[in-house]
Amino acid sequence: MRWLVGWAADHASGAGGAARPGQTIQPVGARQLWDGPDPLWAVGDWRPDEVRLVEADGGGRLAVLGSCGASDEQLRIGLFAARGGALRHLTAWPGSYTAVVRVGRRVTVTTDLAGARPVFHTPWAGGTAYATAALPLADLIEAQLDVGHLAALLACPDAPEALGDGTPYAGVRRVPPGHALVMRDGRSRETVSYEPAVPTVVAAPPVDAEAAVAGVREALVEAVRVRLAAPRHAPVPDLGSLDPGPIPGMGPAQRRADRPGGGRARGPAPGIGADLSGGSASATLALLAAGLPGVPGTVYGTPGTSAGERLLAVTFNDLTLDPLSGREAELERARSIAENPRLRHVVVAAGEEALPYAGPDGGPLADGPLTDEPGPSLVVAERHRRRLAAGSADHLSGYGAREVLDAHPARLADLLLDRRRRHLLRPVTALAKAEGATGRSVLVPLTVYRAARRLARTPYRDGVLETARRLRERDVTGSGTGAGAGAWGTGGAWGAGRAGGAAHESGAGVLDASLSALAWCRPGPAARWLTGEVLAEVSIRLEQAALRPLPGESGTRPGERRARAALARLAADHRILEQAAEVRSQRLHAPFLDNQVVRACRALPEALRVQPGARAAVLRAVLAGAGVHELPPGWGTPSRATHTAAARTGLRSRVGDLIDLFDAPLLADAGLVEARVVRKALRAAAEGESLPLDGLAELVSTEVWLRRLLARRGSCWTGTATERRRAVAGGVPQRPSL
């Protein structure tokens, strides 16, 4: 794990005294970037080129941590702009990074648009402590668990109204995506949006589709070029019996096992590599990286390679899947793409040991590394870790492509608000075809149109209050298919995504999944297993949020708001996956989550987004602009069904361990669930009953995260009053204090 942590002191009153960081309290294993009353540290195994500092006359300082394509002169211009309050300049450079500016008594920290680079803050010792991870701040203030936030995360995971700016740690707050944290004199802190306001009364001016697609192409090519231009890195050599150093959440044995040759899979290869799953997003990045000028791949002389310029493309082959699941077609497309002479193809085959719900090295799921927060990706971390271990030191992945390119179903309501009814014809026709030759397929266009019109005519406040009523009355069994249904692209209808396979597994058709997503917000798939008391408490959160003014930066258009919430949830889970499946000396890059790519994708016209196959068409245009015109047959075919089949198989193979996990669950101690109800659901899902697998994954991952958190000892800080303590004092309360 890597993060930055800093402190904004109260200069006026001089509060804090000897308790200020940098005097008696310092983060473990940190490198101090600047000192003084407002110190800043970089914690973890940051590379030299990932930490850049700029200082201007008058004492202004800028720190940029991460992958940033700005030149030194551009960084200086950004610092001067930030001194005048123009924060957007700090977020316009290609790459994925966090920027910290200190000008006089003002400290500013920026997040990204997607949420993959979050910022957290908490009051402490008369000032404000901030970090890019919540766990160090929870250690600093010895925070209790915020059981109310965990309840909202399970009941409405993709509803910002329920989650707010909270975290699983009481007193630690999160800065929303697209905002910056501005601290003046330590005590005065506010979150400000650095994006221009979205017009809410009149429609935005029409955008030319070709120009928008060209903007996506330029942004994506530049994002890949930034990674290619960065210095090459080789894995850390074997350290023998030496402990590689303190890593919060991991004991000495786990740290030694994480070394190359330490008992796990070998370390990553030097250079740059990419996923090659057969899908359109990963294939686009691999072909762009292989085709751009320069040396895209492994360092020359790497064993097993005949040319240093070849890029390492990794394909994961799940041997447990049925040949009829569609995985064979994906592998064939990957092999066809890998015939590119600048690609070196590696296929990672795995069986039951890499199925979802498998723990590290086949052990218990609760024995893995501790992440900053809970997330559904915890149940598939070991699966991804085996794939990433065969990759390169810098590994490109296609995470986020669905969320930034595809249209959320609620965008149909946005089209109606803009009086573009004719653009609904192709999407509803595709939905009717996806329903098959059923009696109700004839009524699909009218049904979808009515649902979209109802959403367009429903005020934001009424929509949130309706979801609160459903939670209070336990009307949650028809709440859709979880996170998957949040993306527009149901199976064969749009070819985008995630709703189709999940809808099938939950017993709902693609039409039901799409209709469920046509709402301002809705209960999540795990809500059906929460207690009535918890659902009532979350409904109060929604009612309170409905009474507050709607933030201007989010707009009042339901499709845009739901799409941003879905992207934020995906980015948060991707960050958790990075921590849970982390391979030492490796960086996992997701160019689709970069600010410049997100901005370019948001400029795509809604009428283009909702068309079937829109994502594949945009990425095909991106490749054509880069000189790649020949693509294998079936390129762009959705692959969600294979992931759903793997989840079902993994649950069936490890249902005994999962039932034991919920024999005396911490979630039940917190009053969130009844253990008997969850065990019954696990057995039923393993036997083939149609239940939302996404919801079960969220319950399991939250329980696993709680066990890892409470089993942890030590702290992210030195010089504290107690040398050994838990990250969260007091553990889990017996009943939720919501």
C-alpha positions, -999 to +999 in steps of 0.1 A: +000+000+000+011+035-008-004+068+005+005+103+014-004+118+047-001+154+059-012+179+085-026+214+084-019+231+117-038+259+134-013+287+130-033+313+148-038+296+182-007+274+181-029+244+192-015+209+191+018+216+208+040+185+211+013+163+196+018+177+161+031+152+135+067+156+128+076+162+164+067+132+184+044+114+160+055+102+126+041+076+101+058+043+099+082+039+069+076+074+056+096+098+035+091+134+045+084+156+015+084+189+034+086+199+071+075+229+091+042+234+108+023+217+079+044+186+071+037+161+043+049+125+040+049+098+013+044+064+029+051+031+012+072+019-017+069+050-039+092+051-069+115+081-074+097+092-106+063+090-088+071+117-063+077+152-079+081+184-059+081+220-072+088+251-051+081+287-062+093+320-050+074+332-020+072+298-003+046+280-024+051+243-028+035+216-050+038+179-046+024+155-073+024+118-064+015+091-089+018+088-127+018+123-141+027+134-176+032+171-169+066+186-175+084+206-148+074+238-165+038+227-165+040+219-128+053+254-121+025+269-141+000+248-122+014+260-089+011+296-099-025+289-111-033+272-078-020+302-058-048+322-075-075+295-069-075+279-103-075+243-090-086+227-123-051+232-137-038+207-112-062+180-126-058+186-163-025+167-168-025+132-183-020+103-158-034+093-124-020+113-095-027+133-063-017+170-061-009+188-028-004+226-028+008+246+002+007+284-002+012+303+030-014+291+055-035+274+029-031+237+020-051+222-009-054+185-019-072+173-050-091+141-058-097+127-092-130+127-112-136+089-109-127+084-072-097+061-077-075+087-060-095+096-029-087+120-001-097+117+035-095+141+064-102+144+102-099+170+129-069+163+152-050+182+178-064+216+169-058+212+132-067+189+103-050+156+093-054+144+057-044+114+038-051+094+007-060+064+029-086+063+057-068+037+078-039+059+089-063+086+100-083+060+119-051+050+137-043+086+145-075+094+162-082+058+174-115+059+156-145+036+164-162+017+136-190+036+120-215+008+118-241+032+102-218+036+072-213-001+068-251-005+069-256+021+042-228+005+022-247-028+022-282-013+018-275+013-009-240+009-022-244+031-053-264+059-036-243+089-026-274+101-006-270+072+018-232+071+020-226+108+022-189+118+029-185+091+056-161+062+059-162+029+079-143+049+106-162+074+128-148+109+125-129+102+092-145+120+062-141+115+025-137+142-001-161+136-030-147+128-065-141+159-086-135+180-055-105+195-036-100+198+001-090+233+010-076+239+046-069+274+059-051+277+092-059+240+099-093+245+114-111+260+084-116+233+058-140+230+029-145+209-001-148+228-034-156+214-069-129+222-095-152+213-124-174+239-141-211+239-131-234+217-152-264+236-167-296+223-151-323+245-166-315+243-203-299+214-222-262+216-229-252+226-264-251+197-289-217+181-293-205+167-326-201+129-323-170+127-344-152+154-325-162+138-292-149+104-303-117+120-315-113+136-281-116+102-265-090+088-289-065+116-281-070+113-243-066+075-243-035+076-265-020+102-243-028+082-212-010+052-225+019+073-238+024+087-203+030+052-190+053+043-218+074+075-213+079+067-176+112+051-165+113+013-166+114-005-133+125-040-123+112-060-093+130-057-060+157-084-058+153-113-034+163-100+001+171-134+015+158-137+051+154-099+055+120-086+064+110-061+036+098-036+062+066-026+080+034-028+060+003-019+080-021-049+081+005-075+074+026-096+098+063-105+093+054-139+078+031-124+053+057-098+043+084-124+038+060-145+017+053-115-005+089-113-015+099-127-049+106-164-041+091-161-007+066-189-011+041-173-035+041-168-073+072-152-088+075-114-090+064-094-120+086-091-151+105-058-157+089-033-180+054-027-192+026-052-198-012-053-203-042-074-198-055-092-229-088-108-218-104-108-253-126-079-243-125-046-262-111-024-234-081-045-225-074-053-261-075-015-270-049-007-243-026-036-253-027-027-290-021+010-283+008+003-260+023-021-286+018+003-315+029+036-300+065+047-308+091+038-282+100+007-262+066-005-248+076-038-232+101-056-212+136-044-205+161-057-231+178-089-219+149-102-198+151-140-197+125-156-220+123-128-245+140-125-278+134-087-282+132-061-256+105-040-274+078-066-270+049-059-246+039-087-222+002-094-227-014-116-200-046-137-206-063-155-177-078-189-185-102-203-160-101-241-164-132-246-143-156-229-167-179-248-191-167-247-227-202-234-236-198-203-213-182-182-240-147-183-225-133-203-255-144-175-278-127-149-256-095-169-256-095-173-293-099-135-297-070-129-273-048-153-293-057-136-325-049-102-311-016-115-296-004-124-331+008-088-332+047-091-335+051-065-307+032-086-282+045-115-261+015-135-251+013-154-217-017-175-207-022-180-170-042-212-164-058-218-131-084-242-116-104-243-084-076-226-064-083-194-083-121-193-081-139-165-063-140-169-025-106-185-024-082-172+002-044-166-002-026-198-013-059-218-009-062-208+028-091-192+046-105-161+030-101-141+062-063-145+062-056-121+033-041-086+035-061-058+052-074-032+028-084+004+036-121-003+033-144-032+025-154-040-011-168-068-032-134-073-049-121-090-017-137-122-028-119-123-061-086-108-050-066-141-051-080-148-086-066-115-099-034-118-079-024-149-099-030-131-131-011-100-121+018-119-107+025-131-143+024-095-156+050-068-157+062-042-132+038-017-149+005-034-159-023-018-179-059-029-174-092-020-188-110-013-155-136+014-158-142+013-196-179+002-191-186+030-166-170+059-186-182+048-221-215+031-217-248+049-210-266+042-177-303+032-183-313+064-165-299+084-194-330+075-213-348+100-190-322+126-199-330+121-236-366+127-228-357+159-209-339+170-240-369+161-262-349+135-282-375+107-282-364+093-315-330+083-300-349+058-278-359+036-307-327+015-311-321+009-274-357-003-267-356-024-298-324-041-286-341-047-252-370-063-270-347-086-289-329-095-257-362-106-241-365-132-268-397-145-283-418-140-252-453-126-251-442-094-233-414-086-257-440-067-279-447-044-249-410-037-241-408-004-261-439+010-244-428-003-209-394+013-212-407+045-225-432+048-196-405+041-171-381+067-186-409+093-188-418+086-152-382+091-141-379+123-161-410+137-144-400+126-109-382+153-089-349+143-072-364+146-037-394+124-045-372+097-060-350+096-029-380+095-006-395+067-026-363+046-020-364+055+017-400+042+018-390+009+001-363+003+027-386+011+056-413-013+042-386-039+033-396-037-004-361-047-015-364-081-032-370-065-066-343-040-063-324-052-093-292-071-097-267-050-077-238-030-091-241-047-125-275-032-133-261+002-128-243+000-162-263+005-193-256-025-214-277-055-205-261-086-219-269-090-256-289-058-258-261-032-255-231-054-253-218-033-224-222-051-196-227-060-163-264-061-159-271-090-182-252-118-165-262-106-131-298-103-140-298-138-152-283-151-120-309-132-099-338-145-117-345-112-135-345-106-172-326-079-189-357-058-191-363-061-153-327-051-146-330-020-169-364-010-154-350-013-119-321+010-129-345+037-141-346+055-107-329+082-089-315+057-064-325+022-053-317-005-027-287-027-033-287-065-038-276-072-002-305-052+013-328-082+013-306-099+040-303-069+064-324-065+095-354-043+095-339-020+121-309-014+099-330-007+068-351+018+088-320+036+099-307+038+063-341+051+052-337+080+077-303+088+061-321+090+027-349+112+040-324+136+056-304+137+023-336+144+003-342+175+025-308+189+018-302+210-013-289+190-043-252+198-049-249+220-080-220+201-095-239+169-098-268+184-118-304+174-115-304+150-145-310+115-132-289+097-159-258+119-154-261+116-116-265+078-116-237+074-141-213+093-119-223+073-088-217+040-107-183+053-118-174+063-082-184+029-069-163+011-095-133+033-088-135+027-051-137-011-056-108-010-080-087+008-054-096-020-029-086-046-055-053-029-059-046-033-022-060-068-018-043-083-049-011-062-047+021-077-061+052-063-047+071-040-071+041-038-094+019-009-104-016-015-118-026+012-142-063+019-152-061+046-180-099+047-183-100+062-148-076+091-156-091+126-154-084+134-190-101+102-203-131+106-180-136+142-192-133+132-228-158+103-223-183+127-206-183+148-237-198+120-257-233+128-268-260+108-249-277+099-281-245+081-291-240+064-257-274+047-256-270+030-290-263-008-290-225-015-293-215+021-287-185+012-265-171-012-291-176+014-318-158+041-299-129+019-291-127+006-327-125+043-338-097+048-312-077+019-327-084+030-362-069+064-354-038+047-341-035+026-372-051-007-361-079-017-385-080-055-384-097-069-354-108-105-348-145-116-353-166-111-323-145-082-310-166-062-285-188-091-274-197-087-237-180-111-213-201-107-181-215-142-183-181-158-177-176-138-145-210-147-133-204-184-140-171-183-121-188-166-091-214-194-090-188-221-093-166-205-066-196-202-042-206-238-048-171-251-042-165-232-009-200-230+005-188-250+036-161-225+045-185-196+039-212-211+062-185-215+089-176-179+084-211-169+092-214-193+121-208-164+145-204-134+122-192-099+133-220-085+111-245-102+134-227-088+165-231-054+150-268-060+144-266-057+106-277-093+097-290-124+112-265-152+108-292-178+102-307-159+073-273-155+056-264-191+060-297-201+045-290-178+015-256-192+010-269-228+009-297-218-015-274-200-039-249-229-039-278-253-048-287-231-078-315-209-065-317-176-083-303-151-058-282-119-064-246-132-062-234-096-060-253-091-028-238-123-012-203-112-023-208-078-005-219-096+027-190-120+026-164-093+018-176-070+046-175-099+071-140-108+059-128-072+061-141-069+097-122-100+107-090-088+091-094-054+107-100-067+143-072-093+140-047-065+131-022-052+157+001-023+155-004+012+141+006+033+111+023+058+134+052+058+158+055+079+189+019+073+201+009+068+237+004+030+231+030+011+211+006-018+202-031-012+196-058-020+171-066+003+142-101+007+155-104+009+193-131-010+209-138-034+181-174-040+169-202-029+192-228-054+201-256-034+186-253-008+158-251+028+171-264+043+139 
